[in-house]
Amino acid sequence: MLQKLDNPNIDGETLKSTLGLIKEDTIYVSNLPYSCSEKELIELFGDCGKILSIRIPENKQTKQNRGFSFVTFESEKAARKAINYDGHRFYNRKLKVTKAEKKAEIEE
């Protein structure tokens, strides 16, 4: 049974996350080479856990990838493990790996 919270300072996003209503199973990877493929990301992050999807946005005019991607794992534990790759050298580039924020906030 849900009870009324006495603390009005708790924001909705924190509450949803605490209750497990927001999954944090997706990472944001930036500073990728423009030639990076989905297969290479699977090889890089495959040992973290089962990958459900990889999205590599492309430049609309050139059709070249934009140097970042979103990798969604089967579990939050796998995503947390993948975040440890932050700073990892990949094709002589230092990767930036973080928890993905809401889609609208990143792409706008």
Secondary structure, 3 states (H helix, E strand, C coil): CCCCCCCCCCCHHHHHHHCCCCCCCEEEEECCCCCCCHHHHHHHHHHHCCEEEEECCECCCCCCECCEEEEEECCHHHHHHHHCCCCCEECCEECEEEECCCHHHHHC
